Amino acid sequence: MRIALDAHGGDFGLKPNLEGALLAAKKLPHEIILVGRDPEIREELRRLGVAIPERVSIVHAPQIIEMGAEPVNECRSKPDSSLMMGAGLVHEGKADAFVSAGNSGAIMVAALLKIKRIPGVIRPAIAVALPTLKGTAVLLDAGANMDCKPWHLAQFAVMGSVYMESLFNIENPSVGLLSIGEEESKGNALVQETIPLIKNMGINFHGPVEGRDIPEGLTDVVVADGFTGNVALKLYEGTAKVVFKMLKERIMGKFTYKIGAMLMRKVFSEMKTKMSVDVYGGAPLLGINGVVMVCHGKVTAGAIFNAVRVSGDLAASGMVTHIKKRMEQVKDKISAAKESEA
């Protein structure tokens, strides 16, 4: 696969992006296309003491969209930015996927302007993979759409199901709708109106699930509007950090606990790795007519490596084609739901 990487994305500039790209070029079979300011990229590579590997190339993009910039105006006024040009490579068929740790809103806008939506998709969604007791679950939308309608959530459910099939090889994955109780009679108006629509999507719909069901791994896919999904994600991440911090403080408080921790070092290391946001590197933007991976702003070289790995796997799996087929199958049901609302 050919993976375009925004070389300037994230809070820490070129260094983690280039280190991740070099690691990917060494360990993965993909071609890496660094998109950014050519002279600055070459200078940073010189600082790192490495030459450009055979399967790494540079596409010069003279403009940069800053992390805190307003997405729409910036993308329209900076057509030669690393974000717009990286997304453009996917649209032009010169790259099979685009990875960026840049301004997440601008990544969305660039993808919409350059790559466009899959026919029939009303709104793309950010799909975040989360560790659970049973393995991995995917939560979407994790922040792209603050206010949603029932048909948006129904499409998220279908796309999330395809994502789990494509990346995790889970046949007929179970799908839950995030609510305040497992009973279908509970929840706000959005949940109440979405339940019958998802039931009609031809997927394995478990029903409503509660927040505590996510880490338990009750369902493979959890669907929510972007506001609720982002709150759930941040609580998930924060709880993991606090648990590890509390464990460390308790262990350091007593000598016998330190001895026990030494014996359990491998267990703690495995748990930390499983709970790390770097495991998958980022979250795909589902519903875009190409593979786009959104990484955390505080990105590491390891996260970039994994984002390149996962985006390559998704491109090779034909996930976008599978979503297109499923959207075609449910388009009449979605249209009917929108018409009844009107």
C-alpha positions as YAML, in Angstrom:
chain: A
units: angstrom
residues:
- id: 1
  name: MET
  ca: [0.00, 0.00, 0.00]
- id: 2
  name: ARG
  ca: [1.01, 3.63, -0.52]
- id: 3
  name: ILE
  ca: [0.42, 5.64, 2.67]
- id: 4
  name: ALA
  ca: [0.51, 9.44, 2.61]
- id: 5
  name: LEU
  ca: [1.59, 10.92, 5.95]
- id: 6
  name: ASP
  ca: [1.13, 14.53, 7.08]
- id: 7
  name: ALA
  ca: [4.70, 15.23, 8.15]
- id: 8
  name: HIS
  ca: [3.77, 18.35, 10.15]
- id: 9
  name: GLY
  ca: [0.71, 16.99, 11.97]
- id: 10
  name: GLY
  ca: [0.42, 17.04, 15.76]
- id: 11
  name: ASP
  ca: [1.68, 19.10, 18.68]
- id: 12
  name: PHE
  ca: [5.32, 18.01, 18.40]
- id: 13
  name: GLY
  ca: [6.09, 18.80, 14.77]
- id: 14
  name: LEU
  ca: [8.20, 16.76, 12.38]
- id: 15
  name: LYS
  ca: [10.20, 14.52, 14.74]
- id: 16
  name: PRO
  ca: [7.60, 11.89, 15.82]
- id: 17
  name: ASN
  ca: [6.09, 11.78, 12.34]
- id: 18
  name: LEU
  ca: [9.42, 11.16, 10.65]
- id: 19
  name: GLU
  ca: [10.56, 8.65, 13.26]
- id: 20
  name: GLY
  ca: [7.28, 6.77, 12.87]
- id: 21
  name: ALA
  ca: [7.59, 6.85, 9.09]
- id: 22
  name: LEU
  ca: [11.15, 5.51, 9.21]
- id: 23
  name: LEU
  ca: [10.06, 2.71, 11.54]
- id: 24
  name: ALA
  ca: [7.19, 1.86, 9.21]
- id: 25
  name: ALA
  ca: [9.49, 1.82, 6.19]
- id: 26
  name: LYS
  ca: [11.77, -0.58, 8.04]
- id: 27
  name: LYS
  ca: [9.16, -3.00, 9.37]
- id: 28
  name: LEU
  ca: [6.21, -2.75, 6.96]
- id: 29
  name: PRO
  ca: [5.94, -3.45, 3.22]
- id: 30
  name: HIS
  ca: [4.26, -0.11, 2.49]
- id: 31
  name: GLU
  ca: [5.50, 2.90, 0.57]
- id: 32
  name: ILE
  ca: [5.46, 6.04, 2.75]
- id: 33
  name: ILE
  ca: [4.80, 9.43, 1.17]
- id: 34
  name: LEU
  ca: [5.81, 12.31, 3.45]
- id: 35
  name: VAL
  ca: [3.67, 15.37, 2.70]
- id: 36
  name: GLY
  ca: [5.08, 18.67, 3.91]
- id: 37
  name: ARG
  ca: [7.79, 21.26, 3.46]
- id: 38
  name: ASP
  ca: [10.56, 19.47, 1.61]
- id: 39
  name: PRO
  ca: [13.55, 21.46, 2.93]
- id: 40
  name: GLU
  ca: [12.37, 21.16, 6.55]
- id: 41
  name: ILE
  ca: [11.75, 17.43, 6.23]
- id: 42
  name: ARG
  ca: [15.21, 16.84, 4.77]
- id: 43
  name: GLU
  ca: [16.81, 18.99, 7.48]
- id: 44
  name: GLU
  ca: [15.03, 17.04, 10.24]
- id: 45
  name: LEU
  ca: [16.14, 13.75, 8.67]
- id: 46
  name: ARG
  ca: [19.72, 15.06, 8.73]
- id: 47
  name: ARG
  ca: [19.33, 15.86, 12.44]
- id: 48
  name: LEU
  ca: [18.15, 12.31, 12.99]
- id: 49
  name: GLY
  ca: [21.24, 11.10, 11.14]
- id: 50
  name: VAL
  ca: [19.40, 9.09, 8.47]
- id: 51
  name: ALA
  ca: [19.12, 9.14, 4.72]
- id: 52
  name: ILE
  ca: [15.75, 8.87, 2.97]
- id: 53
  name: PRO
  ca: [14.97, 5.13, 2.69]
- id: 54
  name: GLU
  ca: [14.14, 3.57, -0.65]
- id: 55
  name: ARG
  ca: [10.41, 3.29, 0.04]
- id: 56
  name: VAL
  ca: [10.02, 6.80, 1.46]
- id: 57
  name: SER
  ca: [9.36, 9.82, -0.77]
- id: 58
  name: ILE
  ca: [8.49, 13.49, -0.21]
- id: 59
  name: VAL
  ca: [5.67, 15.52, -1.75]
- id: 60
  name: HIS
  ca: [6.34, 19.21, -1.19]
- id: 61
  name: ALA
  ca: [3.47, 21.06, 0.52]
- id: 62
  name: PRO
  ca: [4.54, 24.63, 1.36]
- id: 63
  name: GLN
  ca: [1.60, 25.50, 3.63]
- id: 64
  name: ILE
  ca: [0.64, 24.23, 7.10]
- id: 65
  name: ILE
  ca: [-2.71, 24.33, 8.88]
- id: 66
  name: GLU
  ca: [-2.12, 25.03, 12.56]
- id: 67
  name: MET
  ca: [-3.65, 22.87, 15.29]
- id: 68
  name: GLY
  ca: [-5.95, 25.60, 16.61]
- id: 69
  name: ALA
  ca: [-6.98, 27.07, 13.25]
- id: 70
  name: GLU
  ca: [-10.58, 27.34, 12.01]
- id: 71
  name: PRO
  ca: [-10.92, 24.28, 9.74]
- id: 72
  name: VAL
  ca: [-13.13, 25.39, 6.83]
- id: 73
  name: ASN
  ca: [-11.52, 28.77, 6.09]
- id: 74
  name: GLU
  ca: [-8.00, 27.39, 6.55]
- id: 75
  name: CYS
  ca: [-8.55, 24.45, 4.20]
- id: 76
  name: ARG
  ca: [-10.11, 26.66, 1.53]
- id: 77
  name: SER
  ca: [-7.43, 29.35, 1.82]
- id: 78
  name: LYS
  ca: [-4.50, 26.87, 1.95]
- id: 79
  name: PRO
  ca: [-4.93, 24.45, -0.97]
- id: 80
  name: ASP
  ca: [-1.19, 23.69, -0.85]
- id: 81
  name: SER
  ca: [-1.20, 22.68, 2.81]
- id: 82
  name: SER
  ca: [0.01, 19.25, 3.89]
- id: 83
  name: LEU
  ca: [-3.54, 18.31, 4.89]
- id: 84
  name: MET
  ca: [-5.18, 19.29, 1.61]
- id: 85
  name: MET
  ca: [-2.40, 17.83, -0.53]
- id: 86
  name: GLY
  ca: [-2.28, 14.61, 1.48]
- id: 87
  name: ALA
  ca: [-6.01, 14.09, 1.06]
- id: 88
  name: GLY
  ca: [-5.62, 15.02, -2.60]
- id: 89
  name: LEU
  ca: [-3.15, 12.18, -3.15]
- id: 90
  name: VAL
  ca: [-5.85, 9.69, -2.09]
- id: 91
  name: HIS
  ca: [-8.40, 11.34, -4.37]
- id: 92
  name: GLU
  ca: [-5.97, 11.21, -7.30]
- id: 93
  name: GLY
  ca: [-5.20, 7.53, -6.69]
- id: 94
  name: LYS
  ca: [-1.56, 8.29, -5.86]
- id: 95
  name: ALA
  ca: [-2.00, 7.05, -2.27]
- id: 96
  name: ASP
  ca: [-4.16, 4.30, -0.77]
- id: 97
  name: ALA
  ca: [-4.56, 6.02, 2.61]
- id: 98
  name: PHE
  ca: [-3.86, 9.30, 4.39]
- id: 99
  name: VAL
  ca: [-2.63, 9.57, 8.00]
- id: 100
  name: SER
  ca: [-2.50, 12.81, 10.01]
- id: 101
  name: ALA
  ca: [-2.15, 13.90, 13.63]
- id: 102
  name: GLY
  ca: [-3.08, 17.44, 12.67]
- id: 103
  name: ASN
  ca: [-6.13, 19.60, 13.38]
- id: 104
  name: SER
  ca: [-8.91, 16.96, 13.50]
- id: 105
  name: GLY
  ca: [-11.57, 19.36, 12.24]
- id: 106
  name: ALA
  ca: [-9.35, 20.34, 9.33]
- id: 107
  name: ILE
  ca: [-8.65, 16.66, 8.55]
- id: 108
  name: MET
  ca: [-12.40, 16.15, 8.26]
- id: 109
  name: VAL
  ca: [-12.83, 19.21, 6.02]
- id: 110
  name: ALA
  ca: [-9.87, 18.28, 3.81]
- id: 111
  name: ALA
  ca: [-11.22, 14.74, 3.41]
- id: 112
  name: LEU
  ca: [-14.68, 16.04, 2.52]
- id: 113
  name: LEU
  ca: [-13.35, 18.61, 0.05]
- id: 114
  name: LYS
  ca: [-10.83, 16.34, -1.66]
- id: 115
  name: ILE
  ca: [-11.90, 12.71, -1.25]
- id: 116
  name: LYS
  ca: [-15.66, 13.29, -0.75]
- id: 117
  name: ARG
  ca: [-18.16, 11.09, 1.04]
- id: 118
  name: ILE
  ca: [-19.13, 7.58, 0.04]
- id: 119
  name: PRO
  ca: [-22.36, 7.85, -1.97]
- id: 120
  name: GLY
  ca: [-25.30, 7.74, 0.41]
- id: 121
  name: VAL
  ca: [-23.32, 8.60, 3.55]
- id: 122
  name: ILE
  ca: [-24.80, 11.67, 5.19]
- id: 123
  name: ARG
  ca: [-22.07, 12.29, 7.77]
- id: 124
  name: PRO
  ca: [-18.68, 10.63, 8.31]
- id: 125
  name: ALA
  ca: [-17.86, 9.37, 11.81]
- id: 126
  name: ILE
  ca: [-14.66, 8.90, 13.84]
- id: 127
  name: ALA
  ca: [-14.37, 5.24, 14.92]
- id: 128
  name: VAL
  ca: [-12.13, 4.65, 17.96]
- id: 129
  name: ALA
  ca: [-10.97, 1.15, 18.93]
- id: 130
  name: LEU
  ca: [-11.13, 0.54, 22.69]
- id: 131
  name: PRO
  ca: [-9.65, -2.32, 24.75]
- id: 132
  name: THR
  ca: [-12.22, -4.47, 26.59]
- id: 133
  name: LEU
  ca: [-12.23, -7.59, 28.75]
- id: 134
  name: LYS
  ca: [-13.14, -9.61, 25.65]
- id: 135
  name: GLY
  ca: [-10.71, -7.97, 23.22]
- id: 136
  name: THR
  ca: [-11.55, -4.79, 21.32]
- id: 137
  name: ALA
  ca: [-14.70, -2.76, 20.70]
- id: 138
  name: VAL
  ca: [-15.18, 0.20, 18.40]
- id: 139
  name: LEU
  ca: [-16.95, 3.39, 19.49]
- id: 140
  name: LEU
  ca: [-18.41, 5.78, 16.93]
- id: 141
  name: ASP
  ca: [-18.95, 8.66, 16.57]
- id: 142
  name: ALA
  ca: [-16.11, 9.78, 18.85]
- id: 143
  name: GLY
  ca: [-16.40, 13.49, 18.13]
- id: 144
  name: ALA
  ca: [-17.03, 14.41, 14.50]
- id: 145
  name: ASN
  ca: [-20.78, 15.15, 14.82]
- id: 146
  name: MET
  ca: [-22.09, 16.86, 17.95]
- id: 147
  name: ASP
  ca: [-25.77, 16.81, 17.01]
- id: 148
  name: CYS
  ca: [-27.20, 13.78, 15.24]
- id: 149
  name: LYS
  ca: [-30.44, 12.47, 13.84]
- id: 150
  name: PRO
  ca: [-31.59, 8.82, 14.01]
- id: 151
  name: TRP
  ca: [-30.51, 8.13, 10.42]
- id: 152
  name: HIS
  ca: [-26.99, 9.35, 11.19]
- id: 153
  name: LEU
  ca: [-26.70, 6.83, 14.04]
- id: 154
  name: ALA
  ca: [-28.17, 4.09, 11.86]
- id: 155
  name: GLN
  ca: [-25.47, 4.72, 9.25]
- id: 156
  name: PHE
  ca: [-22.80, 4.78, 11.98]
- id: 157
  name: ALA
  ca: [-24.04, 1.35, 13.09]
- id: 158
  name: VAL
  ca: [-23.68, -0.08, 9.59]
- id: 159
  name: MET
  ca: [-20.24, 1.47, 9.03]
- id: 160
  name: GLY
  ca: [-19.00, 0.34, 12.44]
- id: 161
  name: SER
  ca: [-20.14, -3.20, 11.68]
- id: 162
  name: VAL
  ca: [-18.21, -3.20, 8.39]
- id: 163
  name: TYR
  ca: [-15.12, -1.77, 10.14]
- id: 164
  name: MET
  ca: [-15.07, -4.60, 12.70]
- id: 165
  name: GLU
  ca: [-15.47, -7.16, 9.92]
- id: 166
  name: SER
  ca: [-12.68, -5.60, 7.86]
- id: 167
  name: LEU
  ca: [-9.99, -4.91, 10.49]
- id: 168
  name: PHE
  ca: [-10.75, -7.50, 13.17]
- id: 169
  name: ASN
  ca: [-12.25, -10.28, 11.01]
- id: 170
  name: ILE
  ca: [-15.30, -10.52, 13.28]
- id: 171
  name: GLU
  ca: [-18.17, -12.14, 11.43]
- id: 172
  name: ASN
  ca: [-21.57, -10.50, 12.02]
- id: 173
  name: PRO
  ca: [-20.34, -8.23, 14.85]
- id: 174
  name: SER
  ca: [-22.82, -7.22, 17.55]
- id: 175
  name: VAL
  ca: [-23.87, -3.57, 17.69]
- id: 176
  name: GLY
  ca: [-25.10, -1.63, 20.73]
- id: 177
  name: LEU
  ca: [-26.65, 1.83, 21.00]
- id: 178
  name: LEU
  ca: [-25.26, 3.82, 23.95]
- id: 179
  name: SER
  ca: [-28.03, 4.73, 26.38]
- id: 180
  name: ILE
  ca: [-28.78, 5.03, 30.12]
- id: 181
  name: GLY
  ca: [-30.24, 1.55, 30.44]
- id: 182
  name: GLU
  ca: [-30.56, -1.74, 28.60]
- id: 183
  name: GLU
  ca: [-34.34, -1.40, 28.31]
- id: 184
  name: GLU
  ca: [-35.57, -0.02, 25.01]
- id: 185
  name: SER
  ca: [-38.05, 2.18, 26.89]
- id: 186
  name: LYS
  ca: [-35.20, 4.21, 28.43]
- id: 187
  name: GLY
  ca: [-33.06, 6.90, 26.84]
- id: 188
  name: ASN
  ca: [-33.66, 10.30, 25.28]
- id: 189
  name: ALA
  ca: [-35.71, 11.01, 22.17]
- id: 190
  name: LEU
  ca: [-32.75, 10.37, 19.86]
- id: 191
  name: VAL
  ca: [-32.20, 6.89, 21.31]
- id: 192
  name: GLN
  ca: [-35.90, 6.08, 21.22]
- id: 193
  name: GLU
  ca: [-36.22, 7.08, 17.57]
- id: 194
  name: THR
  ca: [-32.98, 5.36, 16.53]
- id: 195
  name: ILE
  ca: [-33.71, 1.88, 17.94]
- id: 196
  name: PRO
  ca: [-36.37, 0.83, 15.39]
- id: 197
  name: LEU
  ca: [-34.29, 2.24, 12.54]
- id: 198
  name: ILE
  ca: [-31.12, 0.31, 13.47]
- id: 199
  name: LYS
  ca: [-33.25, -2.83, 13.85]
- id: 200
  name: ASN
  ca: [-34.12, -2.38, 10.17]
- id: 201
  name: MET
  ca: [-30.51, -2.10, 8.95]
- id: 202
  name: GLY
  ca: [-29.87, -5.85, 8.55]
- id: 203
  name: ILE
  ca: [-27.07, -5.95, 11.14]
- id: 204
  name: ASN
  ca: [-26.63, -7.85, 14.42]
- id: 205
  name: PHE
  ca: [-28.25, -5.25, 16.70]
- id: 206
  name: HIS
  ca: [-27.94, -6.15, 20.38]
- id: 207
  name: GLY
  ca: [-30.01, -3.20, 21.58]
- id: 208
  name: PRO
  ca: [-29.27, -0.37, 24.03]
- id: 209
  name: VAL
  ca: [-26.09, -0.64, 26.14]
- id: 210
  name: GLU
  ca: [-24.88, 1.34, 29.13]
- id: 211
  name: GLY
  ca: [-21.51, 3.04, 29.56]
- id: 212
  name: ARG
  ca: [-20.30, 0.32, 31.92]
- id: 213
  name: ASP
  ca: [-20.96, -2.28, 29.21]
- id: 214
  name: ILE
  ca: [-18.24, -0.82, 26.95]
- id: 215
  name: PRO
  ca: [-15.18, -1.99, 28.96]
- id: 216
  name: GLU
  ca: [-16.96, -5.28, 29.61]
- id: 217
  name: GLY
  ca: [-17.04, -5.85, 25.84]
- id: 218
  name: LEU
  ca: [-20.77, -6.58, 25.76]
- id: 219
  name: THR
  ca: [-20.92, -5.61, 22.08]
- id: 220
  name: ASP
  ca: [-18.33, -5.30, 19.32]
- id: 221
  name: VAL
  ca: [-19.61, -1.90, 18.18]
- id: 222
  name: VAL
  ca: [-21.02, 0.95, 20.30]
- id: 223
  name: VAL
  ca: [-22.92, 3.73, 18.53]
- id: 224
  name: ALA
  ca: [-23.46, 7.25, 19.89]
- id: 225
  name: ASP
  ca: [-23.72, 10.85, 18.74]
- id: 226
  name: GLY
  ca: [-20.37, 12.63, 18.61]
- id: 227
  name: PHE
  ca: [-20.89, 14.60, 21.82]
- id: 228
  name: THR
  ca: [-21.81, 11.58, 23.94]
- id: 229
  name: GLY
  ca: [-19.19, 9.40, 22.25]
- id: 230
  name: ASN
  ca: [-16.40, 11.89, 22.88]
- id: 231
  name: VAL
  ca: [-17.36, 12.23, 26.56]
- id: 232
  name: ALA
  ca: [-17.33, 8.42, 26.88]
- id: 233
  name: LEU
  ca: [-13.95, 8.20, 25.14]
- id: 234
  name: LYS
  ca: [-12.30, 10.85, 27.33]
- id: 235
  name: LEU
  ca: [-13.72, 9.24, 30.50]
- id: 236
  name: TYR
  ca: [-12.37, 5.89, 29.30]
- id: 237
  name: GLU
  ca: [-8.90, 7.32, 28.70]
- id: 238
  name: GLY
  ca: [-8.87, 9.27, 31.96]
- id: 239
  name: THR
  ca: [-9.98, 6.32, 34.05]
- id: 240
  name: ALA
  ca: [-7.19, 4.15, 32.64]
- id: 241
  name: LYS
  ca: [-4.58, 6.79, 33.52]
- id: 242
  name: VAL
  ca: [-5.92, 7.26, 37.03]
- id: 243
  name: VAL
  ca: [-6.06, 3.51, 37.73]
- id: 244
  name: PHE
  ca: [-2.41, 3.09, 36.75]
- id: 245
  name: LYS
  ca: [-1.42, 6.17, 38.77]
- id: 246
  name: MET
  ca: [-3.28, 4.91, 41.86]
- id: 247
  name: LEU
  ca: [-1.63, 1.50, 41.52]
- id: 248
  name: LYS
  ca: [1.81, 3.08, 41.25]
- id: 249
  name: GLU
  ca: [1.24, 5.26, 44.32]
- id: 250
  name: ARG
  ca: [0.06, 2.27, 46.37]
- id: 251
  name: ILE
  ca: [2.96, 0.09, 45.23]
- id: 252
  name: MET
  ca: [5.56, 2.76, 46.05]
- id: 253
  name: GLY
  ca: [4.11, 3.19, 49.53]
- id: 254
  name: LYS
  ca: [5.23, -0.16, 50.91]
- id: 255
  name: PHE
  ca: [8.34, -2.28, 50.40]
- id: 256
  name: THR
  ca: [6.47, -5.61, 50.15]
- id: 257
  name: TYR
  ca: [4.22, -4.12, 47.46]
- id: 258
  name: LYS
  ca: [7.35, -3.16, 45.48]
- id: 259
  name: ILE
  ca: [8.55, -6.78, 45.63]
- id: 260
  name: GLY
  ca: [5.15, -7.97, 44.38]
- id: 261
  name: ALA
  ca: [5.21, -5.38, 41.59]
- id: 262
  name: MET
  ca: [8.63, -6.60, 40.49]
- id: 263
  name: LEU
  ca: [7.22, -10.11, 40.15]
- id: 264
  name: MET
  ca: [4.24, -8.77, 38.19]
- id: 265
  name: ARG
  ca: [6.23, -6.40, 35.96]
- id: 266
  name: LYS
  ca: [5.36, -8.30, 32.80]
- id: 267
  name: VAL
  ca: [1.64, -8.27, 33.64]
- id: 268
  name: PHE
  ca: [1.67, -4.50, 34.27]
- id: 269
  name: SER
  ca: [3.59, -3.93, 31.04]
- id: 270
  name: GLU
  ca: [1.10, -5.96, 29.02]
- id: 271
  name: MET
  ca: [-1.83, -4.11, 30.60]
- id: 272
  name: LYS
  ca: [-0.26, -0.72, 29.89]
- id: 273
  name: THR
  ca: [0.32, -1.68, 26.27]
- id: 274
  name: LYS
  ca: [-3.24, -2.90, 25.84]
- id: 275
  name: MET
  ca: [-4.70, 0.29, 27.36]
- id: 276
  name: SER
  ca: [-2.44, 2.62, 25.35]
- id: 277
  name: VAL
  ca: [-3.96, 4.88, 22.70]
- id: 278
  name: ASP
  ca: [-0.92, 4.06, 20.54]
- id: 279
  name: VAL
  ca: [-2.05, 0.47, 19.88]
- id: 280
  name: TYR
  ca: [-3.95, 1.40, 16.71]
- id: 281
  name: GLY
  ca: [-2.28, 4.77, 16.20]
- id: 282
  name: GLY
  ca: [-5.47, 6.65, 15.48]
- id: 283
  name: ALA
  ca: [-9.07, 6.39, 14.42]
- id: 284
  name: PRO
  ca: [-10.39, 6.00, 10.87]
- id: 285
  name: LEU
  ca: [-12.82, 8.54, 9.48]
- id: 286
  name: LEU
  ca: [-15.58, 6.21, 8.29]
- id: 287
  name: GLY
  ca: [-17.86, 7.32, 5.46]
- id: 288
  name: ILE
  ca: [-15.12, 9.05, 3.45]
- id: 289
  name: ASN
  ca: [-14.51, 7.59, -0.02]
- id: 290
  name: GLY
  ca: [-11.00, 6.51, 0.96]
- id: 291
  name: VAL
  ca: [-9.00, 5.55, 4.04]
- id: 292
  name: VAL
  ca: [-8.25, 8.51, 6.31]
- id: 293
  name: MET
  ca: [-6.69, 7.98, 9.76]
- id: 294
  name: VAL
  ca: [-7.00, 10.69, 12.44]
- id: 295
  name: CYS
  ca: [-4.25, 10.51, 15.10]
- id: 296
  name: HIS
  ca: [-4.06, 12.15, 18.52]
- id: 297
  name: GLY
  ca: [-2.33, 15.54, 18.57]
- id: 298
  name: LYS
  ca: [0.18, 14.35, 21.19]
- id: 299
  name: VAL
  ca: [1.38, 11.69, 18.79]
- id: 300
  name: THR
  ca: [4.42, 9.46, 19.29]
- id: 301
  name: ALA
  ca: [6.57, 7.66, 16.75]
- id: 302
  name: GLY
  ca: [4.97, 4.39, 17.86]
- id: 303
  name: ALA
  ca: [1.49, 5.77, 17.24]
- id: 304
  name: ILE
  ca: [2.45, 6.93, 13.75]
- id: 305
  name: PHE
  ca: [3.91, 3.50, 13.00]
- id: 306
  name: ASN
  ca: [0.69, 1.80, 14.11]
- id: 307
  name: ALA
  ca: [-1.48, 4.29, 12.22]
- id: 308
  name: VAL
  ca: [0.44, 3.50, 9.03]
- id: 309
  name: ARG
  ca: [0.09, -0.22, 9.74]
- id: 310
  name: VAL
  ca: [-3.67, -0.07, 10.40]
- id: 311
  name: SER
  ca: [-4.42, 2.27, 7.49]
- id: 312
  name: GLY
  ca: [-2.55, -0.11, 5.19]
- id: 313
  name: ASP
  ca: [-4.58, -3.05, 6.54]
- id: 314
  name: LEU
  ca: [-7.84, -1.14, 6.00]
- id: 315
  name: ALA
  ca: [-6.89, -0.18, 2.45]
- id: 316
  name: ALA
  ca: [-5.97, -3.76, 1.65]
- id: 317
  name: SER
  ca: [-9.19, -5.10, 3.20]
- id: 318
  name: GLY
  ca: [-11.40, -3.20, 0.78]
- id: 319
  name: MET
  ca: [-13.34, -1.64, 3.67]
- id: 320
  name: VAL
  ca: [-14.42, 1.40, 1.65]
- id: 321
  name: THR
  ca: [-15.87, -0.82, -1.07]
- id: 322
  name: HIS
  ca: [-17.72, -2.89, 1.54]
- id: 323
  name: ILE
  ca: [-19.22, 0.25, 3.11]
- id: 324
  name: LYS
  ca: [-20.34, 1.42, -0.33]
- id: 325
  name: LYS
  ca: [-22.21, -1.84, -0.89]
- id: 326
  name: ARG
  ca: [-23.89, -1.70, 2.53]
- id: 327
  name: MET
  ca: [-24.90, 1.95, 2.03]
- id: 328
  name: GLU
  ca: [-26.51, 1.01, -1.27]
- id: 329
  name: GLN
  ca: [-28.47, -1.74, 0.47]
- id: 330
  name: VAL
  ca: [-29.89, 0.54, 3.18]
- id: 331
  name: LYS
  ca: [-30.32, 3.80, 1.25]
- id: 332
  name: ASP
  ca: [-34.09, 3.39, 0.77]
- id: 333
  name: LYS
  ca: [-34.60, 2.75, 4.50]
- id: 334
  name: ILE
  ca: [-32.56, 5.83, 5.40]
- id: 335
  name: SER
  ca: [-34.44, 7.97, 2.87]
- id: 336
  name: ALA
  ca: [-37.78, 6.77, 4.25]
- id: 337
  name: ALA
  ca: [-36.72, 7.69, 7.79]
- id: 338
  name: LYS
  ca: [-35.70, 11.21, 6.71]
- id: 339
  name: GLU
  ca: [-38.96, 11.70, 4.80]
- id: 340
  name: SER
  ca: [-41.08, 10.61, 7.76]
- id: 341
  name: GLU
  ca: [-39.23, 13.13, 9.96]
- id: 342
  name: ALA
  ca: [-39.92, 15.90, 7.46]
...
